[in-house]
Amino acid sequence: MKTKHWTDIKFSKDILTDALTKHILGLTQYGMADFAEVMEVISQVKKGDEESWINTWSSMAQKLKSRAELAEKKSQKVTASTAYLRASTYFRVATMYFGKIDDPRMKNCTIESHNCYEKYLGLSEYPGKYVEIPYENTYLPGHYYHSPIAKEKAPLLIITPGRDTWAEDTRWVYDGAIKRGINCLIYDGPGQGFALRLGGLPFRPDWENVMKPVVDFALTLPGVDRNRIGLMGLSFGGFLIPRAVAFEKRIKLCIVDPGNINWGGAIAERLQVIKRTPKIFRPSFMNFMLQDYAWKQGVSEDEVIEELKKYDNTSILDKITCRMLVMDGTKEPMFGEAKKFYDALKCPKDYMLFDEDTTAQAHCQMGSYATGTEYLFDWISDNL
């Protein structure tokens, strides 16, 4: 009889809903979500219904925001801060499975999430500060977490999120960093979170032109040892940053979670299957996927497949010279691609595989962030 594991448990038949639910539940240990609140929302969301998704999540967020505002008026700072933090998470999640990009609720939830998070930081003692990183003719929003136990000059870890979650959702990494005396800079780059929804910035394949201004800005921050800068990318961020370090040599080490050589080619093939399926026969998630990729890449649905083909790192792998860590899990959706990426690297490198025994085998250690943090920072402490 085949042994079952926790990854066999599904909260929804819809892949994205199931993954987001597990991700959000993983944030409960950081106070960013509460189990019952998440389960209450998921029990009410209608399958494949974007209206149901944004309305249910934003309703829970608004309820917590109102509770936080009342507590703040009564000078109940701890209650206010914790409620604001969870409200911020739920406002963000409300936008993650909602494709009506011109709907005012998209921007409203984005702004509410940001404002609630800033309220949380102002009322709590969590060591984070909002920053705006100069980028071309605009800026990239982010936060700088200055570890309270760091030395006068300490290592800095820069974190790049993925396609669907936002910079704040990488809490398992930046929280683990500051507890170990490592400062952290997180940001939403083009195509991500706040930068996409309010700044209108789509993804771009030449991520070195994103990373250069981020590193320039990082070197102006207090307490940063310029010789000990690490870079980590999660999910799609793990594909983007190898190109950055191929050209940006001020970074000492780079962590991809997981890795992929030709991410764009693989996604383009999936979208081609969707486009060959008559619209009337497509499940709702297929239409959402096609629309979502086109939006985040900044092109039309007819152009998105050709645009995705630009996301191929084959030609720059030999230009990477810093130490690399490739993280992988046996339940990664594209399992096997990270190992191919690792094998192709010519620089100093390490490979870290999470299997069922670790319980951190899911995508980006989703659902097992405590374990992921422990393994990750044991490696960082030896190398940064």
N, C-alpha and C positions, 0 to 999 in steps of 0.2 A: 504494500500500500504506500502510495506517495505521501511523503511528509508535507504537511501544509505549513506555510509561514505567514507572517502578518501581512505581507504584500498581496496575499491571495484574497484578503478582505477588501471588498469594494463598497464605497459609499454611494456610488452611482455607476451605471453602465456607461455614462459619458466619461471619456478618458480625462478631459480637462477638469470637469467637476470633481472627479475622484482625486486627481492630483492636487488641486487647489485645497480641497478639504484636508488632506493629509499634511500639506504644507502648513496650513493655518493652525491645525492641531499641534504641530511641532513647535509653534511659537508660544504655546500656553505657558511653558516653563519660564518664559521671559516676561510674562504679564501682558503680552500683546494680544492675547485672545483668552477666552474662557470656554471650557469644553461644552458646557450646557448651551451657551449662546451660539456656538458654531453648530451644534446638533439641532438646535431649534430652527436656525435659518435653513439648514440643509433639508430638514423635514418638510419645510414649506415651499422650497424652490421647485417649480415645475420643470420637468426635464426638457431641455432644449429651448426654454423660454427666456430670452434675454430680458424682457420686461420684468418677469418674475425675479430674475437674478438681481438686477440693479435695485428694484424696489424693496426686496426683502432684506438684502444686506444694508442698504442705506437706512431703512427703517430701524434696524437694530443699532446702527451707528448713531442715528439721531436720538434714540432713546438714551444711550449712554452719554452723549454730549449734553443733553438736558440735565441728566443726573449730575454730571461733572460741573456744569454751570451753577446748579443749586448748591452743591458742596463748596464750590469756590466762594460764593457769596457768604457762606457761613464760616469761611476761613478753615474749612476741613480740607487741608491741602493734600493729604495723602489720598483720601478718597477721590478728590477732584483729579489728581494726576493719574491715578490708575484707570479711572473711567475714561479720561481723555485719550490715554494710550490705546485702549481697546477700540474706542470710537474711530481713531485714526486708522487702525488696521482695517476695520470693516468698511470705511469709506473707500479705501484703496481697492479692496477686494471687489467692491461693487462695480468698479470700472473694468475689471480684468476679463469679464465674459460679457461684454456689452459692445456691440459693433456700430452703434449709431453715433458716429464720431462728431456730428454737428449738433447732437442733442445737448441742450444746456446742462442737463444732469451730469454729463461727462466732466465738464469743467467745474461744476459746482461740487461734485464729490471730490475732485482733485484738490480744490482749494480748501474744502472742509478737512480733508485728511491732513494737509499741510498745517493748517491752523491748529487742529487738535494736537498734532505732534509737538508743535512749538509750545503750546500750553503745557503739555506734559513735561517737556524739558525745563520750562520756567518754574514749574511747581515742584518738581522732583530734584533730586541731587544727582541725576544721571549726567555724566560729564560730556554732553554733546552741544555743539554750537552750529547753527545754520550758516552755510557759506554759499557764495555765488562765485563760481570759477569762470573767469573771463574766457570766452570762446568765440572766435571770429567776431561778428558784430552783436553778439548777445552773451549769454552765460549758461553754464550748466549748474543746476541746483545740487547741493550736497550737504553733508554734515562732517564736521571734524570732531573726533572723539579723542580728547587729550587725556591719556591714562593718568589717574590720580596717583599711581604708584610708580610711574615712569621716572627714570633718571633725568637729569637736566637735558641731555641729548639722548633720544631713544629711537629705536627702529620705527619705521612707518609702514603700515600695510594699506595699500590702496585697493579698494574692492569695486569690481565691475559686475553689476547684476545681469540678469538674462533678458529674454524677450518679454516675459509676462509679469514677473514680480518686479518690485521697485527696490531702490537702494536700501530703504529702511528695512526691507524684509530679509536682509542678510544679517540680521541681529546675531545669529548663532556664531558668526565669524567676528564681527566687531566687538561683541560682548566678551568673547573668548580672548580677543587681543588685549583689550584694556585691562582685563583681570591679570594679565601676565606682563604688564609694563610696556606694552606695544601700543603706540598711537595709531589711529585709524582714520582714513579719509574715504568716505563713500560718496558716490555721485550717480545721478541719472544722466547717462550719455544720450546722444541722438538716438531716437527710436525707443527710449525707455521712460517709464514713469511720468514724472512732472515735465521733463524736457520735451516729451512727445505731446502730451495732452494740453499743456499750456504754452509751451514754446514752439510747437509745430515742427519740431526737428525730427526727421526720419532717420533711420539707420543709414550708415555709410560703410563700405567695405574697407576703406583705408583708415583703420582705427589708429594708426600712428599719428594721424592729424588730430585725433581726439586726445590721445594720451600725452602728447607734448605739452599742450597748455595745462593739463591736469598736473603733470610733474612740475612744470614751471610754478604753478600755484602752490603745490605741496612744499616746495623749498622755501616759501615765504612764511610758513606756519611755525609757531613757537614750539620748541622742543624736538625738532626733527633732526635726526642724524642723516645728513645727505648721502652718506656712504652706505646706509643700511635701509634701502627702500625696497619693499616687496610689492608685488602686484598679484592679485587673485581675480579670476573670472569664473563665474558660476553659470552653468547651463550655456546659453548662447554666448554669454560673456566669456566662457572658456574657449570658444572658437575665435572671438574677436581679438583677444589680447596677445596671442602669439605673433600676429602681424605687428602689433605695437612694439613688442620687445625685440623684434627683428631689426627695428630701426632706432628705438629709444634705448640708448645704452647706459642711462643713469639708473636703471633698475637692476638690483643685485640678483633677485630671484623672481621666478614667475610660477604661479600655481594655477593649473587649469582643472576644472571640475565639471564635467569630464573634459576630454580633448577630442578633436575631430579635425581631419585634414580638409575634407571637402563637404562641409555642412550644407552649403547652398545647393550642390548637385543632388544630394539626397532629398532635400525638401522639395526641390523643383520636380523630381520624379513623382513625389506624392501629390503635388498639386496638378500635375499632368493627368493623373488618374482621376482626380476630382473633375477637371475640366472636360474629360472625355465622357463623364457620366451626365446624362441629361438632367437639367436642373430639377425637373419634376420628380426625379427618382432619388435625388440626393437627401441623405439625412441632414438635419439642421446644422449639425456640427461641421459638416463639409463646407457648407456655404459660409459659415462663420470663419472657418480656417482660411479659406481663399480670400475673403474680405479683409481679415485681420492681417495677413501677410502683406497684402497690397498696401494697406494703410501704413503699416509700420515701416515698409520699405520706401514709401513715398511715391508709388507708381500706381497705374491702373491695374485692374485684374487681368487685362490682356497683356500687360508688360511685365507682370511680376515674375514669371518663370525665367525670362531672360535676365532680369535684374538679379535674381538669386544665384545665377551661374557665376556672378562676379565674386561670390563668397567662397573662394577656393584658396587655401594657403599652401598649396603644393610648391609653388615657386619660391617661397620665402623661408622654408624650414631650415635650410642650410645657413641662413643669416642669423639664426638665433644662437647666442653665445652664453647667455646667463644660465644659471642652474634652474632646471625645470622640475616641478613635481606634477605628475599626471595622476589625478584621483579618478577612480572608476568604481562601478558597482555592478554586480551580476544581474541586477534587474534594471539596468539602464535601458531606455527604449531603443538606443542604437548600440547595444552591447557588442563589443569587438572593435568599434571605431577608435576608442581611446587608446587601446593597445597598439593599433596600427599607427596612430599618431606618435605614441611613445617610441615605437621601434624605428620610426623615420627620423627622429631627432638625433643630431650629431653632437649636441652640447652635453655638459654634465647633467645627469637626469636621474630621477627616481620614479618608481611606479607603485601606487598604493591601491590595492584592490580590496573592496569591502564585499564580503559574502554573507550568506544567511547566518553564519555563526556570530557575526558582529551585529546583526540586525540593522546595519546601515547600508544595505545593498540597493536601496531605491535611488532614483534620480537625485543627484546632489545631496545624498544622505538624508533626504526628506523623511521626516518622521523619526529620525534618530540623530538629531542635531547634537545632543550631548556627546555621543560617541564620536561623531564626525569632528567635533571641536577638539576632543582629547587627542585623537590621532594626528589631526592637522597641526596643532600647535606644538606637539612633541617634535614633529619634523621641523617646524619653523624655528623652534628654540635651538635646534642643532645647526641651522643653516643661515639664519639672519642675525 
